[in-house]
Amino acid sequence: MVRPAPAETRLPWDCVLERSDLPPEVLALRDALTDAVEEGHWAHVATLLDRTDDDLPAALSANAFRAGDDRGLAPLHHAALQGAHPDVVDDLVARGAWRTLRTADGETAEALARRLGRTELAERLRPEPAAVDDETITDLEIFLWALVEVRTRRLGRRLRPPQLGPLLEHPEATMWVGVPGMYGGFACRWAEDTTEPTVEVRSGSRVTGGSGRAHHITVEGVELVTRGLLR
């Protein structure tokens, strides 16, 4: 008997910074969620995240930040700033919140809690030890962002640079960076069978034939591996 392959875990990276890039119904849901987060109405946050809108899954992510707010404060960051009950943190993590997620200023939720003297909460927010050191991750993210900028520069949109923290927390997953106006985006995952940390990035547009590209990113730079139609 042939067993079906396990479903791929896809982690959606929200790169939208401009409110005008979101449909009105998505923007309304995002605002409702971030209103509840910022006001500390965590029971309502849980209710919103439990919604099953099949056509709007990314609008209510546990990692969503307020559209148009360049600070990049996600629910876990607000929980740290508010000194929320540790059960709130556990619930957000169970719903998919990433402890490695950094604000625009480069702070994780753990770092925010420690800066405010909330040691117990900081321990709850501390990510598991990463398999890749911080310096390497920084180098990889710089090259990843450069690739995204090059591939999207003609769109003329401000985008939130992708971080690799989600792939450190979920090393078998694929992180999807959808880009408004591209009708496609970037699928990022750890490459297999490499001697050094390598991010495989597959990108393309659904409406532009032959636009597919596969790149490998290491601390040395970006290498084009395949171009054309990608499966």
Contacts in CASP RR format, 6 or more apart in sequence:
PFRMAT RR
TARGET T0000
AUTHOR 0000-0000-0000
METHOD contacts of the structure
MODEL  1
MVRPAPAETRLPWDCVLERSDLPPEVLALRDALTDAVEEGHWAHVATLLD
RTDDDLPAALSANAFRAGDDRGLAPLHHAALQGAHPDVVDDLVARGAWRT
LRTADGETAEALARRLGRTELAERLRPEPAAVDDETITDLEIFLWALVEV
RTRRLGRRLRPPQLGPLLEHPEATMWVGVPGMYGGFACRWAEDTTEPTVE
VRSGSRVTGGSGRAHHITVEGVELVTRGLLR
8 173 0 8 1.000
8 174 0 8 1.000
9 170 0 8 1.000
9 172 0 8 1.000
9 173 0 8 1.000
9 174 0 8 1.000
10 173 0 8 1.000
10 174 0 8 1.000
10 175 0 8 1.000
10 176 0 8 1.000
11 166 0 8 1.000
11 167 0 8 1.000
11 170 0 8 1.000
11 173 0 8 1.000
11 174 0 8 1.000
11 175 0 8 1.000
11 176 0 8 1.000
12 57 0 8 1.000
12 58 0 8 1.000
12 61 0 8 1.000
12 175 0 8 1.000
12 176 0 8 1.000
12 178 0 8 1.000
13 162 0 8 1.000
13 163 0 8 1.000
13 166 0 8 1.000
13 175 0 8 1.000
13 176 0 8 1.000
13 177 0 8 1.000
13 178 0 8 1.000
13 188 0 8 1.000
14 58 0 8 1.000
14 61 0 8 1.000
14 63 0 8 1.000
14 64 0 8 1.000
14 65 0 8 1.000
14 160 0 8 1.000
15 148 0 8 1.000
15 159 0 8 1.000
15 160 0 8 1.000
15 161 0 8 1.000
15 162 0 8 1.000
15 177 0 8 1.000
15 178 0 8 1.000
15 179 0 8 1.000
16 22 0 8 1.000
16 67 0 8 1.000
16 159 0 8 1.000
16 160 0 8 1.000
16 180 0 8 1.000
17 67 0 8 1.000
17 68 0 8 1.000
17 70 0 8 1.000
17 158 0 8 1.000
17 159 0 8 1.000
17 160 0 8 1.000
18 67 0 8 1.000
18 68 0 8 1.000
18 157 0 8 1.000
18 158 0 8 1.000
19 27 0 8 1.000
19 67 0 8 1.000
19 68 0 8 1.000
21 157 0 8 1.000
21 180 0 8 1.000
22 30 0 8 1.000
22 67 0 8 1.000
25 56 0 8 1.000
25 59 0 8 1.000
26 56 0 8 1.000
26 58 0 8 1.000
26 59 0 8 1.000
27 67 0 8 1.000
29 48 0 8 1.000
29 53 0 8 1.000
29 56 0 8 1.000
29 59 0 8 1.000
29 60 0 8 1.000
30 59 0 8 1.000
30 60 0 8 1.000
30 64 0 8 1.000
30 66 0 8 1.000
30 67 0 8 1.000
31 66 0 8 1.000
31 67 0 8 1.000
32 48 0 8 1.000
33 45 0 8 1.000
33 48 0 8 1.000
33 49 0 8 1.000
33 59 0 8 1.000
33 60 0 8 1.000
33 64 0 8 1.000
34 64 0 8 1.000
34 65 0 8 1.000
34 66 0 8 1.000
36 42 0 8 1.000
36 44 0 8 1.000
36 45 0 8 1.000
36 48 0 8 1.000
37 45 0 8 1.000
37 75 0 8 1.000
37 78 0 8 1.000
38 66 0 8 1.000
38 78 0 8 1.000
40 78 0 8 1.000
40 82 0 8 1.000
40 84 0 8 1.000
42 79 0 8 1.000
42 84 0 8 1.000
42 85 0 8 1.000
42 88 0 8 1.000
42 91 0 8 1.000
45 75 0 8 1.000
45 92 0 8 1.000
46 91 0 8 1.000
46 95 0 8 1.000
48 60 0 8 1.000
49 60 0 8 1.000
49 62 0 8 1.000
49 95 0 8 1.000
51 60 0 8 1.000
53 59 0 8 1.000
53 60 0 8 1.000
58 64 0 8 1.000
61 96 0 8 1.000
62 74 0 8 1.000
62 75 0 8 1.000
62 92 0 8 1.000
62 95 0 8 1.000
62 96 0 8 1.000
62 97 0 8 1.000
63 74 0 8 1.000
63 75 0 8 1.000
63 96 0 8 1.000
63 97 0 8 1.000
63 98 0 8 1.000
63 101 0 8 1.000
64 74 0 8 1.000
64 75 0 8 1.000
65 71 0 8 1.000
65 72 0 8 1.000
65 73 0 8 1.000
65 74 0 8 1.000
66 72 0 8 1.000
66 73 0 8 1.000
70 104 0 8 1.000
71 103 0 8 1.000
71 104 0 8 1.000
71 105 0 8 1.000
72 103 0 8 1.000
72 104 0 8 1.000
72 160 0 8 1.000
73 81 0 8 1.000
73 103 0 8 1.000
74 97 0 8 1.000
74 98 0 8 1.000
74 101 0 8 1.000
74 109 0 8 1.000
75 92 0 8 1.000
75 97 0 8 1.000
76 89 0 8 1.000
76 92 0 8 1.000
76 93 0 8 1.000
76 97 0 8 1.000
76 98 0 8 1.000
76 99 0 8 1.000
76 101 0 8 1.000
76 109 0 8 1.000
76 125 0 8 1.000
77 101 0 8 1.000
77 103 0 8 1.000
77 107 0 8 1.000
77 109 0 8 1.000
77 112 0 8 1.000
78 84 0 8 1.000
79 88 0 8 1.000
79 89 0 8 1.000
79 92 0 8 1.000
79 109 0 8 1.000
79 121 0 8 1.000
79 125 0 8 1.000
80 109 0 8 1.000
80 110 0 8 1.000
80 112 0 8 1.000
80 113 0 8 1.000
80 116 0 8 1.000
80 118 0 8 1.000
80 121 0 8 1.000
80 122 0 8 1.000
80 125 0 8 1.000
81 112 0 8 1.000
81 116 0 8 1.000
83 113 0 8 1.000
83 116 0 8 1.000
83 118 0 8 1.000
83 121 0 8 1.000
84 121 0 8 1.000
86 120 0 8 1.000
86 121 0 8 1.000
86 124 0 8 1.000
89 109 0 8 1.000
89 121 0 8 1.000
89 124 0 8 1.000
89 125 0 8 1.000
90 124 0 8 1.000
93 99 0 8 1.000
98 165 0 8 1.000
98 166 0 8 1.000
98 169 0 8 1.000
99 108 0 8 1.000
99 109 0 8 1.000
99 110 0 8 1.000
99 125 0 8 1.000
99 126 0 8 1.000
99 127 0 8 1.000
99 169 0 8 1.000
100 108 0 8 1.000
100 127 0 8 1.000
100 130 0 8 1.000
100 163 0 8 1.000
100 165 0 8 1.000
100 166 0 8 1.000
100 168 0 8 1.000
100 169 0 8 1.000
101 108 0 8 1.000
101 109 0 8 1.000
101 163 0 8 1.000
101 165 0 8 1.000
101 166 0 8 1.000
102 108 0 8 1.000
102 163 0 8 1.000
103 112 0 8 1.000
107 115 0 8 1.000
108 125 0 8 1.000
108 127 0 8 1.000
109 125 0 8 1.000
110 122 0 8 1.000
110 125 0 8 1.000
110 126 0 8 1.000
110 127 0 8 1.000
113 119 0 8 1.000
113 121 0 8 1.000
113 122 0 8 1.000
113 125 0 8 1.000
114 122 0 8 1.000
127 168 0 8 1.000
127 169 0 8 1.000
128 169 0 8 1.000
130 137 0 8 1.000
130 165 0 8 1.000
130 168 0 8 1.000
131 168 0 8 1.000
131 171 0 8 1.000
132 140 0 8 1.000
132 164 0 8 1.000
132 168 0 8 1.000
132 197 0 8 1.000
136 197 0 8 1.000
136 219 0 8 1.000
137 164 0 8 1.000
137 165 0 8 1.000
137 168 0 8 1.000
139 219 0 8 1.000
140 164 0 8 1.000
140 197 0 8 1.000
140 199 0 8 1.000
140 217 0 8 1.000
140 218 0 8 1.000
140 219 0 8 1.000
141 161 0 8 1.000
141 162 0 8 1.000
141 163 0 8 1.000
141 164 0 8 1.000
143 217 0 8 1.000
143 218 0 8 1.000
143 219 0 8 1.000
143 221 0 8 1.000
143 222 0 8 1.000
144 161 0 8 1.000
144 162 0 8 1.000
144 164 0 8 1.000
144 188 0 8 1.000
144 199 0 8 1.000
144 201 0 8 1.000
144 217 0 8 1.000
145 161 0 8 1.000
145 162 0 8 1.000
146 222 0 8 1.000
147 186 0 8 1.000
147 201 0 8 1.000
147 203 0 8 1.000
147 215 0 8 1.000
147 217 0 8 1.000
147 222 0 8 1.000
148 159 0 8 1.000
148 161 0 8 1.000
148 162 0 8 1.000
148 177 0 8 1.000
148 179 0 8 1.000
148 186 0 8 1.000
151 186 0 8 1.000
151 203 0 8 1.000
151 204 0 8 1.000
151 213 0 8 1.000
152 159 0 8 1.000
152 179 0 8 1.000
152 182 0 8 1.000
155 179 0 8 1.000
155 180 0 8 1.000
155 181 0 8 1.000
155 182 0 8 1.000
157 179 0 8 1.000
157 180 0 8 1.000
157 181 0 8 1.000
159 179 0 8 1.000
162 175 0 8 1.000
162 177 0 8 1.000
162 186 0 8 1.000
162 188 0 8 1.000
164 175 0 8 1.000
164 188 0 8 1.000
164 199 0 8 1.000
166 173 0 8 1.000
166 175 0 8 1.000
167 173 0 8 1.000
167 175 0 8 1.000
167 188 0 8 1.000
167 189 0 8 1.000
167 190 0 8 1.000
167 199 0 8 1.000
171 190 0 8 1.000
173 189 0 8 1.000
174 187 0 8 1.000
174 188 0 8 1.000
174 189 0 8 1.000
175 187 0 8 1.000
175 188 0 8 1.000
175 189 0 8 1.000
176 185 0 8 1.000
176 186 0 8 1.000
176 187 0 8 1.000
176 188 0 8 1.000
177 185 0 8 1.000
177 186 0 8 1.000
177 187 0 8 1.000
177 188 0 8 1.000
178 184 0 8 1.000
178 185 0 8 1.000
178 186 0 8 1.000
179 185 0 8 1.000
179 186 0 8 1.000
182 204 0 8 1.000
182 205 0 8 1.000
183 205 0 8 1.000
183 206 0 8 1.000
183 207 0 8 1.000
183 208 0 8 1.000
184 203 0 8 1.000
184 204 0 8 1.000
184 205 0 8 1.000
184 206 0 8 1.000
185 203 0 8 1.000
185 204 0 8 1.000
185 205 0 8 1.000
186 201 0 8 1.000
186 202 0 8 1.000
186 203 0 8 1.000
186 204 0 8 1.000
187 201 0 8 1.000
187 202 0 8 1.000
187 203 0 8 1.000
188 199 0 8 1.000
188 200 0 8 1.000
188 201 0 8 1.000
189 199 0 8 1.000
189 200 0 8 1.000
190 197 0 8 1.000
190 198 0 8 1.000
190 199 0 8 1.000
190 200 0 8 1.000
191 198 0 8 1.000
191 199 0 8 1.000
191 200 0 8 1.000
191 216 0 8 1.000
194 216 0 8 1.000
196 218 0 8 1.000
196 219 0 8 1.000
197 218 0 8 1.000
197 219 0 8 1.000
198 216 0 8 1.000
198 217 0 8 1.000
198 218 0 8 1.000
199 216 0 8 1.000
199 217 0 8 1.000
199 218 0 8 1.000
200 214 0 8 1.000
200 215 0 8 1.000
200 216 0 8 1.000
200 217 0 8 1.000
200 225 0 8 1.000
201 213 0 8 1.000
201 214 0 8 1.000
201 215 0 8 1.000
201 216 0 8 1.000
201 217 0 8 1.000
202 212 0 8 1.000
202 213 0 8 1.000
202 214 0 8 1.000
202 230 0 8 1.000
203 211 0 8 1.000
203 212 0 8 1.000
203 213 0 8 1.000
203 214 0 8 1.000
203 215 0 8 1.000
204 211 0 8 1.000
204 212 0 8 1.000
204 213 0 8 1.000
204 230 0 8 1.000
205 211 0 8 1.000
205 212 0 8 1.000
209 228 0 8 1.000
209 229 0 8 1.000
210 227 0 8 1.000
210 228 0 8 1.000
210 229 0 8 1.000
211 228 0 8 1.000
212 226 0 8 1.000
212 227 0 8 1.000
212 228 0 8 1.000
212 229 0 8 1.000
212 230 0 8 1.000
213 224 0 8 1.000
213 226 0 8 1.000
213 227 0 8 1.000
213 228 0 8 1.000
213 230 0 8 1.000
214 224 0 8 1.000
214 225 0 8 1.000
214 226 0 8 1.000
214 227 0 8 1.000
214 230 0 8 1.000
215 222 0 8 1.000
215 223 0 8 1.000
215 224 0 8 1.000
215 225 0 8 1.000
216 222 0 8 1.000
216 223 0 8 1.000
216 225 0 8 1.000
217 223 0 8 1.000
END
